[in-house]
Amino acid sequence: MSANAQNAATGKSATMRLIASVPAVLQLSLDFSANSNIQLIGYIPGNTAPAAKVAYGRSEGSRFEIKAGTMVNLGNASIFSNISSSYSVDVFSSNSGLLRDPSFATTASIPYQLLLGDTAATARGGSFTFARSGKSAKSASALMVALVIGDVPASAPAGTYTDQLLFSITAN
């Protein structure tokens, strides 16, 4: 943008050129976590765990029943991007994509996949990675975040199984 100004007393004029730059913005918001962290708490029913299914809520400490093939909806992620290039949503898992007994009383572990929108990922190297690209609309669109429980070993005893997830977004 250029602007011209003239001093009435001297008759001299000056030209200024103003250049504005919009910084790159890449933002991830989760409606189920205030700090991009979530503790997953699942259970296999038995004498020590509730037999009734408990719905997974959007607050820490909510529990879900572990059954092979079950999809557990965690909530929604919103992504806002004003960059046209590619970026990644990385979700780091404390247990490498496995639900495990937090007391380590059993070595049984239950694998799961993570869904972001309609894309499923399996943990590799301790994290789930979702490749995305392009600018978002004026307001960020909501993408469902869920996990799909894998095979539950017959040897897995009743009890609680957990994992900790940390979500991040980075430009590639």
N, C-alpha and C positions, 0 to 999 in steps of 0.2 A: 504494500500500500504506500503510495507516495502522497505527500502533502506539500503545497506551495504556500509560502507566507511572504508578505511584502511589508516592509517598515514604511509607514506613511511619511515619516520625517526625513528619511534619507533616500527613499526610493529604491533601496536595495532589497533584493529578494533572496530567499534561501529555500532550498528543497531538502526535505527530509524523507528518508525511506524507512518505514517501520516494518519489520519482519517479525511475525509471531509464529511460535512453534507450539503445537499441541503435544504434550508428552504421551508416550505410549502408556496405555492403561490395560492391565490384565488383572481381573479380580474374580475371586471365587468366594461365594457365600453359601453357607449351609444352614438350612432352617432347623437342623437337629443338633447343632453345635455352635456355641458362641466363640470357640477358639480353634476351630479346624481339627479338633481332637474328638474321638468318640471311643468309649469303652463298650465293646460287644460282650453281652452276657447271655449265654444260652444254657439250656439245661436239658438233660435226658431224664425224663420222669422216673421215679422209683420211690423207695421208702423215704429218702431224704430230700426229694424235690417235689414241688407241687405237681399233682397229677393233671390239673386243669391247665389248659393252654393260656398263657398270659400274653396279651398283645404287646408288641414292641412299641413303646411310646417314643416321643421325641425328647425325652429327658434322660439324663444319666441314670443308670441303675435299672432301667426297664429290662425285662427278660423275655426271651423267646424260647419256645420249645424246639429242640433239635430233632428234625426228621429228614431223612434223605430226600432230596429233590424239592424241599420247601423253599419258597422265596420269602425273604424277610425284608419288608420295605422299611428303610431307615428314615426316609424323608426326601427332600429335594435339594439339589445343588443349583445355584444360579451362577452363570459365567457371563461376565461382561468383558468384551475385548474390542479395542479400537485399532488393533494391529491386523494387517492383512496376511501376515505370514503364519506359520504353524506354531503351535504351543502344545504343552503336555500337562495333563492333570495326573499327578503322581500321588498315590496313596500308600504310605509306608505302614507296614504291618509288623507289630512286635513279634508275632509268631509265624512270620512268613506265609500268611494266608491260611493258617490253621487255627481252629478253636482248640484250646488245650486246657487241661485241669490246672487252675492257678496254684494249687498246693503241690503239684507234681506227684500226687499220690498214685497217679496212673500215667503210663506213657502213651495211652491212646490219644490220638489227635483226629480232628474232623476237618477235612478240607472244605473250602468254599470258594466260589467265584464272586467277584464284585461286579455289579452292573452300574453303569453311568449312562442314563438314557436307555437306548436300545443296544448298547455295546457291552459285552461281557469280557472280563479279563481274569486270567489266572495269575496268581502272584509269581513273580520271577525275581530272584535275588532279593527277596524280602519286600517287594513292592508291586503294586498293580499300576500299570501305566496306560493312559488313554490319550491317543494322539488326536488333536483337533486343529482346526485352522479357520482363519477368517474373522471378520468383524461381526459383532453381534448387533442386533437391532438396538433401538434407542434404550430400551429396558432389557435387562438380561432375561433369557428364557429359562424356565425351570426344567431340570432334568432329574428324573427319579434316580435315587441311589438305593440299591438293594443288594442283599447277598443271597446267593443260591447255595444251599447246603449240599455238599457232595455226599459220597458214600459214608455211612456211619458204620465203623467196624463193629462186628458182633461182640468183640471183646471190650467195647467201650462201656464202662460201668455207669450207672445212674449218677447224676451229680451235675455240677456246674462246670462250664467250659467258657473260656474268655479269649479275647484278643483286643489289642489297642490299635486304633487306626489314626494316622495323621495325614490330612489332606493338604496338598500344595499345588500351585500352578506356576509354570515357568515358560517363557518364550524359548523357542528352539533356535 
